[in-house]
Amino acid sequence: MSIADFSKENNPHVRVLEGGYTLSNLKTLLKVADEHKFGIPACNARSKWIINAILDAAWEENAPIILEIAESEAIYCDMAPAKLSDLVHEGVNARIKKHGYSVPVCLHHDHIQKDVDGCIQASIDAGFSSVEVDLSKLSLEENAAKCKEVSEKIHPLGMSLEVEDGEIGNAAALADPDVENTISQYYTKTEEAKKLCEITTPEAIAFFVGNGHGNYLKEPIIGFDRIKEICDAVRPLKVYGVMHGGSGLSPEVFNKCIESGARKFNYATSISDIWFKHFPQELLDTIDAKAKEMERPRRKVLYLFQDEIEKINHSEAEKEMKEHLKMMFRDAFKSAGKADLYG
């Protein structure tokens, strides 16, 4: 099923901002990125201060941007879809007024795995322009069947769909003691990625090519040739490649991924790490102690410390996150100045 325009006419939940501005879906963003061979980062909006930094960087570099929240993050970061949508729309409107111009922004619900139907409806109601249904741990047939159902529901509303084939940070690969020599056997298979796209008609597909979430403990072995094979296979279907697990990769590696055909790049941990640098050490120690007690990473206990976090002055953190992202737009994603291509 072809995707409709993301407009008030097709979707009553679309919010129309200053000058008639509306969010963009992945079809709009990634088609232009593919034609002009640049990448677009998808940054996880884990707090209002991170959102400020992301939007300021995008406007100052005149670069298209994707803001996203994963199903699990929405809970532990206290960032429900409705709350995130309000913050993003308010932030976009304020920057259009401040700067006198706009940049394309996509609002994306990432890694929907458990409550697919509930998350999709929450995304629709909140005015999101895109979702990712990540059922990569299921069989290809089960993955495709559910994603096709979602596609048929959201495409008439102008919302784009990202699917995933090949678990990001493949568990079997991580457990393989000879992984440096065998890694390619765990990569997403080109023919399976193509089949999933043919059945589900998405706008984007995420794949495993040696990439993983969070900080890399050692240099990942990225399969650039496999990226190219997959992207070349799905491009005729008007589907574009997605790399999850961008934090820790060098700008040069991102450049090679773009040359190979990837167009959307999930980028979260590096931004959050900058944010955490500016927390008072005593609070960080308390958060980390709770994380250890609950056997969770730091970010997954943040919801327990919202009052303390609110009292921090985050201005220096916002500035550093913004400057880091501006550098990444210029050097890693080659997207600086590319907002003008969207007319």
C-alpha atoms as a printed R data frame, in Angstrom:
    type eleno elety resid chain resno      x       y      z
1   ATOM     1    CA   MET     A     1  0.000   0.000  0.000
2   ATOM     2    CA   SER     A     2  1.419   3.398 -0.968
3   ATOM     3    CA   ILE     A     3  1.762   6.029  1.719
4   ATOM     4    CA   ALA     A     4 -0.442   9.134  1.738
5   ATOM     5    CA   ASP     A     5  0.842  12.639  2.409
6   ATOM     6    CA   PHE     A     6  1.240  13.490  6.081
7   ATOM     7    CA   SER     A     7 -1.410  16.187  6.141
8   ATOM     8    CA   LYS     A     8 -4.423  17.347  8.105
9   ATOM     9    CA   GLU     A     9 -6.623  16.211  5.235
10  ATOM    10    CA   ASN     A    10 -5.449  12.612  5.565
11  ATOM    11    CA   ASN     A    11 -4.858  12.529  9.312
12  ATOM    12    CA   PRO     A    12 -6.877  14.544 11.859
13  ATOM    13    CA   HIS     A    13 -4.055  14.207 14.399
14  ATOM    14    CA   VAL     A    14 -1.557  16.163 12.287
15  ATOM    15    CA   ARG     A    15 -0.683  19.466 13.959
16  ATOM    16    CA   VAL     A    16 -0.330  22.514 11.738
17  ATOM    17    CA   LEU     A    17  2.211  25.026 13.062
18  ATOM    18    CA   GLU     A    18  3.512  28.485 12.169
19  ATOM    19    CA   GLY     A    19  3.216  29.192  8.433
20  ATOM    20    CA   GLY     A    20  1.364  25.935  7.767
21  ATOM    21    CA   TYR     A    21  4.340  23.798  8.842
22  ATOM    22    CA   THR     A    22  3.746  20.091  9.507
23  ATOM    23    CA   LEU     A    23  6.104  17.274 10.418
24  ATOM    24    CA   SER     A    24  7.622  15.077  7.711
25  ATOM    25    CA   ASN     A    25  7.556  11.298  7.376
26  ATOM    26    CA   LEU     A    26 10.490   9.053  6.456
27  ATOM    27    CA   LYS     A    27  9.453   8.853  2.821
28  ATOM    28    CA   THR     A    28  9.855  12.616  2.440
29  ATOM    29    CA   LEU     A    29 13.121  12.794  4.377
30  ATOM    30    CA   LEU     A    30 14.921   9.707  3.096
31  ATOM    31    CA   LYS     A    31 14.018  10.050 -0.580
32  ATOM    32    CA   VAL     A    32 15.874  13.372 -0.760
33  ATOM    33    CA   ALA     A    33 18.736  12.030  1.362
34  ATOM    34    CA   ASP     A    34 19.103   9.120 -1.035
35  ATOM    35    CA   GLU     A    35 19.044  11.310 -4.121
36  ATOM    36    CA   HIS     A    36 21.750  13.581 -2.693
37  ATOM    37    CA   LYS     A    37 23.683  10.894 -0.785
38  ATOM    38    CA   PHE     A    38 23.656  12.124  2.801
39  ATOM    39    CA   GLY     A    39 22.458  10.663  6.094
40  ATOM    40    CA   ILE     A    40 19.875  11.839  8.605
41  ATOM    41    CA   PRO     A    41 20.393  11.161 12.313
42  ATOM    42    CA   ALA     A    42 17.520   9.893 14.430
43  ATOM    43    CA   CYS     A    43 18.226  11.175 17.933
44  ATOM    44    CA   ASN     A    44 16.519   9.748 20.979
45  ATOM    45    CA   ALA     A    45 14.613  12.436 22.856
46  ATOM    46    CA   ARG     A    46 15.241  11.205 26.388
47  ATOM    47    CA   SER     A    47 14.651  14.585 28.064
48  ATOM    48    CA   LYS     A    48 13.430  18.083 27.256
49  ATOM    49    CA   TRP     A    49 17.018  19.333 27.464
50  ATOM    50    CA   ILE     A    50 18.156  16.801 24.869
51  ATOM    51    CA   ILE     A    51 15.237  17.877 22.672
52  ATOM    52    CA   ASN     A    52 16.371  21.505 22.956
53  ATOM    53    CA   ALA     A    53 19.902  20.576 21.915
54  ATOM    54    CA   ILE     A    54 18.735  18.474 18.961
55  ATOM    55    CA   LEU     A    55 16.413  21.155 17.593
56  ATOM    56    CA   ASP     A    56 18.900  23.989 18.112
57  ATOM    57    CA   ALA     A    57 21.589  22.012 16.283
58  ATOM    58    CA   ALA     A    58 19.246  21.216 13.392
59  ATOM    59    CA   TRP     A    59 18.183  24.844 12.964
60  ATOM    60    CA   GLU     A    60 21.690  26.283 13.304
61  ATOM    61    CA   GLU     A    61 23.063  23.807 10.736
62  ATOM    62    CA   ASN     A    62 19.919  23.947  8.560
63  ATOM    63    CA   ALA     A    63 19.764  20.146  8.641
64  ATOM    64    CA   PRO     A    64 16.808  17.729  8.534
65  ATOM    65    CA   ILE     A    65 16.349  15.768 11.744
66  ATOM    66    CA   ILE     A    66 14.449  12.806 13.194
67  ATOM    67    CA   LEU     A    67 13.498  12.814 16.870
68  ATOM    68    CA   GLU     A    68 12.480   9.491 18.300
69  ATOM    69    CA   ILE     A    69 11.624   7.564 21.437
70  ATOM    70    CA   ALA     A    70 11.681   3.789 21.816
71  ATOM    71    CA   GLU     A    71  8.785   1.908 23.396
72  ATOM    72    CA   SER     A    72 10.886   1.060 26.465
73  ATOM    73    CA   GLU     A    73 12.379   4.583 26.735
74  ATOM    74    CA   ALA     A    74  8.950   6.185 26.834
75  ATOM    75    CA   ILE     A    75  8.501   4.503 30.204
76  ATOM    76    CA   TYR     A    76 11.887   4.805 31.895
77  ATOM    77    CA   CYS     A    77 12.575   8.321 30.594
78  ATOM    78    CA   ASP     A    78  9.070   9.511 31.474
79  ATOM    79    CA   MET     A    79  8.542  10.517 27.857
80  ATOM    80    CA   ALA     A    80  5.154   9.218 26.782
81  ATOM    81    CA   PRO     A    81  4.322   9.863 23.100
82  ATOM    82    CA   ALA     A    82  1.831  12.638 23.928
83  ATOM    83    CA   LYS     A    83  4.377  14.438 26.126
84  ATOM    84    CA   LEU     A    84  7.141  14.112 23.538
85  ATOM    85    CA   SER     A    85  4.874  15.335 20.759
86  ATOM    86    CA   ASP     A    86  3.937  18.433 22.767
87  ATOM    87    CA   LEU     A    87  7.601  19.231 23.472
88  ATOM    88    CA   VAL     A    88  8.667  18.718 19.858
89  ATOM    89    CA   HIS     A    89  5.823  20.705 18.320
90  ATOM    90    CA   GLU     A    90  6.331  23.549 20.802
91  ATOM    91    CA   GLY     A    91 10.073  23.485 20.127
92  ATOM    92    CA   VAL     A    92  9.660  23.508 16.357
93  ATOM    93    CA   ASN     A    93  7.161  26.354 16.481
94  ATOM    94    CA   ALA     A    94  9.459  28.427 18.698
95  ATOM    95    CA   ARG     A    95 12.426  27.964 16.346
96  ATOM    96    CA   ILE     A    96 10.426  28.803 13.232
97  ATOM    97    CA   LYS     A    97  9.459  32.078 14.926
98  ATOM    98    CA   LYS     A    98 13.000  32.731 16.165
99  ATOM    99    CA   HIS     A    99 14.902  31.960 12.968
100 ATOM   100    CA   GLY     A   100 12.300  32.783 10.338
101 ATOM   101    CA   TYR     A   101 12.814  29.494  8.492
102 ATOM   102    CA   SER     A   102 12.020  25.822  9.030
103 ATOM   103    CA   VAL     A   103 13.828  22.508  8.687
104 ATOM   104    CA   PRO     A   104 12.174  19.122  8.082
105 ATOM   105    CA   VAL     A   105 11.472  17.240 11.317
106 ATOM   106    CA   CYS     A   106 10.194  13.679 11.662
107 ATOM   107    CA   LEU     A   107  8.750  12.384 14.942
108 ATOM   108    CA   HIS     A   108  9.319   8.638 15.136
109 ATOM   109    CA   HIS     A   109  8.280   5.941 17.636
110 ATOM   110    CA   ASP     A   110 11.183   3.490 17.615
111 ATOM   111    CA   HIS     A   111 11.586  -0.187 18.542
112 ATOM   112    CA   ILE     A   112  7.941  -1.027 19.132
113 ATOM   113    CA   GLN     A   113  8.150  -4.657 20.232
114 ATOM   114    CA   LYS     A   114  5.797  -5.604 23.050
115 ATOM   115    CA   ASP     A   115  2.532  -3.659 22.843
116 ATOM   116    CA   VAL     A   116  2.458  -3.086 19.095
117 ATOM   117    CA   ASP     A   117 -1.202  -2.154 18.813
118 ATOM   118    CA   GLY     A   118 -1.123   0.112 21.877
119 ATOM   119    CA   CYS     A   119  2.029   1.940 20.791
120 ATOM   120    CA   ILE     A   120  0.790   2.424 17.244
121 ATOM   121    CA   GLN     A   121 -2.458   3.945 18.501
122 ATOM   122    CA   ALA     A   122 -0.572   6.172 20.959
123 ATOM   123    CA   SER     A   123  1.655   7.354 18.097
124 ATOM   124    CA   ILE     A   124 -1.338   8.121 15.905
125 ATOM   125    CA   ASP     A   125 -3.149   9.995 18.672
126 ATOM   126    CA   ALA     A   126 -0.034  12.029 19.536
127 ATOM   127    CA   GLY     A   127  0.532  13.169 15.952
128 ATOM   128    CA   PHE     A   128  3.707  11.199 15.230
129 ATOM   129    CA   SER     A   129  4.725  11.000 11.589
130 ATOM   130    CA   SER     A   130  6.525   7.637 11.721
131 ATOM   131    CA   VAL     A   131  6.941   4.356 13.643
132 ATOM   132    CA   GLU     A   132  9.263   1.370 13.718
133 ATOM   133    CA   VAL     A   133  7.855  -2.075 14.428
134 ATOM   134    CA   ASP     A   134 10.776  -4.219 15.560
135 ATOM   135    CA   LEU     A   135  9.789  -7.892 15.493
136 ATOM   136    CA   SER     A   136 13.222  -9.041 14.346
137 ATOM   137    CA   LYS     A   137 13.331 -11.806 16.972
138 ATOM   138    CA   LEU     A   138 10.344 -13.491 15.333
139 ATOM   139    CA   SER     A   139 10.350 -15.544 12.160
140 ATOM   140    CA   LEU     A   140 10.321 -13.636  8.889
141 ATOM   141    CA   GLU     A   141  6.733 -14.741  8.312
142 ATOM   142    CA   GLU     A   142  5.500 -13.574 11.727
143 ATOM   143    CA   ASN     A   143  7.445 -10.315 11.448
144 ATOM   144    CA   ALA     A   144  6.031  -9.625  7.990
145 ATOM   145    CA   ALA     A   145  2.431 -10.458  8.905
146 ATOM   146    CA   LYS     A   146  2.262  -7.989 11.803
147 ATOM   147    CA   CYS     A   147  4.192  -5.255  9.991
148 ATOM   148    CA   LYS     A   148  1.872  -5.573  6.989
149 ATOM   149    CA   GLU     A   149 -1.084  -5.078  9.319
150 ATOM   150    CA   VAL     A   150  0.522  -1.921 10.739
151 ATOM   151    CA   SER     A   151  1.379  -0.647  7.254
152 ATOM   152    CA   GLU     A   152 -2.236  -0.937  6.160
153 ATOM   153    CA   LYS     A   153 -3.349   1.024  9.228
154 ATOM   154    CA   ILE     A   154 -0.883   3.923  9.191
155 ATOM   155    CA   HIS     A   155 -0.099   4.526  5.511
156 ATOM   156    CA   PRO     A   156 -3.512   6.089  4.759
157 ATOM   157    CA   LEU     A   157 -2.686   8.531  7.599
158 ATOM   158    CA   GLY     A   158  0.604   9.538  5.994
159 ATOM   159    CA   MET     A   159  2.693   7.871  8.712
160 ATOM   160    CA   SER     A   160  5.801   6.010  7.592
161 ATOM   161    CA   LEU     A   161  6.885   2.554  8.678
162 ATOM   162    CA   GLU     A   162 10.355   1.241  9.494
163 ATOM   163    CA   VAL     A   163 10.764  -2.521  9.797
164 ATOM   164    CA   GLU     A   164 13.714  -4.549 11.076
165 ATOM   165    CA   ASP     A   165 15.279  -7.774  9.841
166 ATOM   166    CA   GLY     A   166 18.206  -9.195 11.759
167 ATOM   167    CA   GLU     A   167 18.408  -8.402 15.459
168 ATOM   168    CA   ILE     A   168 20.593  -5.351 16.132
169 ATOM   169    CA   GLY     A   169 23.517  -6.499 18.271
170 ATOM   170    CA   ASN     A   170 22.816 -10.132 17.342
171 ATOM   171    CA   ALA     A   171 22.972 -12.204 20.561
172 ATOM   172    CA   ALA     A   172 24.462 -15.259 18.859
173 ATOM   173    CA   ALA     A   173 27.198 -13.135 17.329
174 ATOM   174    CA   LEU     A   174 28.022 -11.607 20.706
175 ATOM   175    CA   ALA     A   175 28.306 -15.098 22.218
176 ATOM   176    CA   ASP     A   176 30.537 -16.448 19.424
177 ATOM   177    CA   PRO     A   177 34.180 -16.616 20.622
178 ATOM   178    CA   ASP     A   178 35.365 -16.517 17.000
179 ATOM   179    CA   VAL     A   179 33.063 -13.669 16.013
180 ATOM   180    CA   GLU     A   180 35.817 -11.619 14.389
181 ATOM   181    CA   ASN     A   181 36.136 -14.324 11.743
182 ATOM   182    CA   THR     A   182 32.501 -15.427 11.559
183 ATOM   183    CA   ILE     A   183 30.625 -12.133 11.927
184 ATOM   184    CA   SER     A   184 29.400 -11.997  8.328
185 ATOM   185    CA   GLN     A   185 27.329 -15.172  8.783
186 ATOM   186    CA   TYR     A   186 25.187 -13.257 11.307
187 ATOM   187    CA   TYR     A   187 24.532 -10.271  9.026
188 ATOM   188    CA   THR     A   188 21.008  -9.690  7.748
189 ATOM   189    CA   LYS     A   189 20.536 -11.664  4.540
190 ATOM   190    CA   THR     A   190 19.798  -9.506  1.525
191 ATOM   191    CA   GLU     A   191 17.094 -11.769  0.127
192 ATOM   192    CA   GLU     A   192 15.266 -11.843  3.486
193 ATOM   193    CA   ALA     A   193 15.390  -8.068  3.834
194 ATOM   194    CA   LYS     A   194 13.997  -7.681  0.335
195 ATOM   195    CA   LYS     A   195 11.217 -10.191  0.993
196 ATOM   196    CA   LEU     A   196 10.193  -8.416  4.209
197 ATOM   197    CA   CYS     A   197  9.981  -5.130  2.306
198 ATOM   198    CA   GLU     A   198  7.994  -6.647 -0.550
199 ATOM   199    CA   ILE     A   199  5.378  -7.955  1.878
200 ATOM   200    CA   THR     A   200  5.140  -4.943  4.202
201 ATOM   201    CA   THR     A   201  5.798  -1.953  1.853
202 ATOM   202    CA   PRO     A   202  7.708   0.096  4.458
203 ATOM   203    CA   GLU     A   203  9.693   3.278  3.906
204 ATOM   204    CA   ALA     A   204 12.793   2.058  5.760
205 ATOM   205    CA   ILE     A   205 14.455  -1.133  6.942
206 ATOM   206    CA   ALA     A   206 16.913  -1.576  9.811
207 ATOM   207    CA   PHE     A   207 19.427  -4.413  9.576
208 ATOM   208    CA   PHE     A   208 22.278  -6.070 11.446
209 ATOM   209    CA   VAL     A   209 25.670  -5.631  9.779
210 ATOM   210    CA   GLY     A   210 27.894  -5.763 12.858
211 ATOM   211    CA   ASN     A   211 26.260  -2.779 14.571
212 ATOM   212    CA   GLY     A   212 24.923  -2.739 18.137
213 ATOM   213    CA   HIS     A   213 23.178  -0.448 20.603
214 ATOM   214    CA   GLY     A   214 25.021   1.506 23.288
215 ATOM   215    CA   ASN     A   215 28.775   2.029 23.506
216 ATOM   216    CA   TYR     A   216 30.974  -0.431 21.636
217 ATOM   217    CA   LEU     A   217 33.397  -2.340 23.865
218 ATOM   218    CA   LYS     A   218 35.689  -2.879 20.878
219 ATOM   219    CA   GLU     A   219 35.822  -1.758 17.259
220 ATOM   220    CA   PRO     A   220 32.767  -3.201 15.453
221 ATOM   221    CA   ILE     A   221 33.216  -5.073 12.184
222 ATOM   222    CA   ILE     A   222 30.763  -3.251  9.911
223 ATOM   223    CA   GLY     A   223 29.712  -5.033  6.735
224 ATOM   224    CA   PHE     A   224 29.790  -2.181  4.237
225 ATOM   225    CA   ASP     A   225 29.344  -4.552  1.294
226 ATOM   226    CA   ARG     A   226 26.240  -6.043  2.902
227 ATOM   227    CA   ILE     A   227 24.824  -2.557  3.521
228 ATOM   228    CA   LYS     A   228 25.236  -1.849 -0.183
229 ATOM   229    CA   GLU     A   229 23.688  -5.166 -1.212
230 ATOM   230    CA   ILE     A   230 20.616  -4.623  0.974
231 ATOM   231    CA   CYS     A   231 20.166  -0.957  0.058
232 ATOM   232    CA   ASP     A   232 20.529  -1.690 -3.646
233 ATOM   233    CA   ALA     A   233 17.974  -4.505 -3.344
234 ATOM   234    CA   VAL     A   234 15.293  -2.461 -1.534
235 ATOM   235    CA   ARG     A   235 15.787   0.908 -3.240
236 ATOM   236    CA   PRO     A   236 13.593  -0.086 -6.245
237 ATOM   237    CA   LEU     A   237 10.840  -0.685 -3.661
238 ATOM   238    CA   LYS     A   238 11.316   2.911 -2.428
239 ATOM   239    CA   VAL     A   239 12.729   1.628  0.857
240 ATOM   240    CA   TYR     A   240 15.884   3.032  2.472
241 ATOM   241    CA   GLY     A   241 18.483   1.509  4.775
242 ATOM   242    CA   VAL     A   242 18.736   2.247  8.503
243 ATOM   243    CA   MET     A   243 21.762   1.827 10.771
244 ATOM   244    CA   HIS     A   244 21.009   1.462 14.470
245 ATOM   245    CA   GLY     A   245 23.827   1.689 16.999
246 ATOM   246    CA   GLY     A   246 25.622   4.795 15.751
247 ATOM   247    CA   SER     A   247 27.210   5.974 19.000
248 ATOM   248    CA   GLY     A   248 30.949   5.408 19.060
249 ATOM   249    CA   LEU     A   249 31.368   5.134 15.302
250 ATOM   250    CA   SER     A   250 33.763   7.637 13.760
251 ATOM   251    CA   PRO     A   251 32.632  10.207 11.180
252 ATOM   252    CA   GLU     A   252 34.684   8.259  8.617
253 ATOM   253    CA   VAL     A   253 32.684   5.080  9.323
254 ATOM   254    CA   PHE     A   254 29.424   7.004  8.960
255 ATOM   255    CA   ASN     A   255 30.704   8.371  5.647
256 ATOM   256    CA   LYS     A   256 31.370   4.822  4.414
257 ATOM   257    CA   CYS     A   257 27.909   3.700  5.538
258 ATOM   258    CA   ILE     A   258 26.389   6.586  3.579
259 ATOM   259    CA   GLU     A   259 28.485   5.694  0.522
260 ATOM   260    CA   SER     A   260 27.169   2.141  0.881
261 ATOM   261    CA   GLY     A   261 23.548   3.369  0.871
262 ATOM   262    CA   ALA     A   262 22.383   3.769  4.481
263 ATOM   263    CA   ARG     A   263 20.299   6.910  5.001
264 ATOM   264    CA   LYS     A   264 18.869   6.916  8.567
265 ATOM   265    CA   PHE     A   265 21.232   6.626 11.533
266 ATOM   266    CA   ASN     A   266 20.025   6.092 15.096
267 ATOM   267    CA   TYR     A   267 22.191   8.116 17.460
268 ATOM   268    CA   ALA     A   268 21.437   8.185 21.176
269 ATOM   269    CA   THR     A   269 24.093   7.073 23.659
270 ATOM   270    CA   SER     A   270 26.726   9.638 22.686
271 ATOM   271    CA   ILE     A   271 24.242  12.442 23.299
272 ATOM   272    CA   SER     A   272 23.074  11.061 26.636
273 ATOM   273    CA   ASP     A   273 26.669  10.563 27.776
274 ATOM   274    CA   ILE     A   274 27.320  14.286 27.258
275 ATOM   275    CA   TRP     A   275 24.174  15.110 29.222
276 ATOM   276    CA   PHE     A   276 25.241  12.868 32.123
277 ATOM   277    CA   LYS     A   277 28.676  14.553 32.241
278 ATOM   278    CA   HIS     A   278 26.977  17.668 33.563
279 ATOM   279    CA   PHE     A   279 25.074  15.958 36.392
280 ATOM   280    CA   PRO     A   280 26.383  16.590 39.933
281 ATOM   281    CA   GLN     A   281 28.655  13.685 40.817
282 ATOM   282    CA   GLU     A   282 26.724  12.953 44.000
283 ATOM   283    CA   LEU     A   283 23.488  12.533 42.033
284 ATOM   284    CA   LEU     A   284 25.209  10.372 39.429
285 ATOM   285    CA   ASP     A   285 26.585   8.140 42.167
286 ATOM   286    CA   THR     A   286 23.095   7.777 43.643
287 ATOM   287    CA   ILE     A   287 21.590   6.986 40.241
288 ATOM   288    CA   ASP     A   288 24.319   4.449 39.479
289 ATOM   289    CA   ALA     A   289 23.886   2.776 42.863
290 ATOM   290    CA   LYS     A   290 20.165   2.366 42.186
291 ATOM   291    CA   ALA     A   291 20.925   1.073 38.682
292 ATOM   292    CA   LYS     A   292 23.304  -1.512 40.138
293 ATOM   293    CA   GLU     A   293 20.738  -2.521 42.748
294 ATOM   294    CA   MET     A   294 18.060  -2.972 40.081
295 ATOM   295    CA   GLU     A   295 20.534  -4.557 37.626
296 ATOM   296    CA   ARG     A   296 19.727  -2.023 34.941
297 ATOM   297    CA   PRO     A   297 21.744   0.510 32.952
298 ATOM   298    CA   ARG     A   298 21.770   4.086 34.247
299 ATOM   299    CA   ARG     A   299 19.246   5.413 31.756
300 ATOM   300    CA   LYS     A   300 16.654   2.856 32.839
301 ATOM   301    CA   VAL     A   301 16.323   4.239 36.359
302 ATOM   302    CA   LEU     A   302 16.091   7.935 35.443
303 ATOM   303    CA   TYR     A   303 12.344   7.961 36.059
304 ATOM   304    CA   LEU     A   304 13.076   7.533 39.767
305 ATOM   305    CA   PHE     A   305 15.058  10.790 39.885
306 ATOM   306    CA   GLN     A   306 12.929  13.211 37.882
307 ATOM   307    CA   ASP     A   307 12.629  15.772 40.703
308 ATOM   308    CA   GLU     A   308 16.392  15.853 41.297
309 ATOM   309    CA   ILE     A   309 17.153  16.095 37.584
310 ATOM   310    CA   GLU     A   310 14.679  18.966 37.207
311 ATOM   311    CA   LYS     A   311 16.644  21.042 39.737
312 ATOM   312    CA   ILE     A   312 19.898  20.885 37.704
313 ATOM   313    CA   ASN     A   313 20.931  23.790 35.467
314 ATOM   314    CA   HIS     A   314 21.246  22.035 32.100
315 ATOM   315    CA   SER     A   315 22.345  25.017 30.000
316 ATOM   316    CA   GLU     A   316 25.989  23.938 29.639
317 ATOM   317    CA   ALA     A   317 24.917  20.381 28.836
318 ATOM   318    CA   GLU     A   318 22.523  21.664 26.164
319 ATOM   319    CA   LYS     A   319 25.311  23.740 24.630
320 ATOM   320    CA   GLU     A   320 27.777  20.831 24.515
321 ATOM   321    CA   MET     A   321 25.194  18.407 23.108
322 ATOM   322    CA   LYS     A   322 24.245  20.961 20.467
323 ATOM   323    CA   GLU     A   323 27.843  21.583 19.391
324 ATOM   324    CA   HIS     A   324 28.526  17.851 19.216
325 ATOM   325    CA   LEU     A   325 25.500  17.294 17.004
326 ATOM   326    CA   LYS     A   326 26.414  20.219 14.753
327 ATOM   327    CA   MET     A   327 29.819  18.627 14.215
328 ATOM   328    CA   MET     A   328 28.167  15.289 13.420
329 ATOM   329    CA   PHE     A   329 25.782  16.922 10.911
330 ATOM   330    CA   ARG     A   330 28.771  18.438  9.124
331 ATOM   331    CA   ASP     A   331 31.368  15.676  9.343
332 ATOM   332    CA   ALA     A   332 29.561  12.360  9.866
333 ATOM   333    CA   PHE     A   333 26.168  12.679  8.175
334 ATOM   334    CA   LYS     A   334 26.982  15.309  5.521
335 ATOM   335    CA   SER     A   335 23.541  16.786  6.202
336 ATOM   336    CA   ALA     A   336 24.428  20.377  7.139
337 ATOM   337    CA   GLY     A   337 22.679  22.828  4.838
338 ATOM   338    CA   LYS     A   338 20.589  20.084  3.252
339 ATOM   339    CA   ALA     A   339 17.249  21.356  4.613
340 ATOM   340    CA   ASP     A   340 17.118  23.699  1.612
341 ATOM   341    CA   LEU     A   341 16.707  20.672 -0.670
342 ATOM   342    CA   TYR     A   342 13.211  20.069  0.680
343 ATOM   343    CA   GLY     A   343 11.701  23.234 -0.777
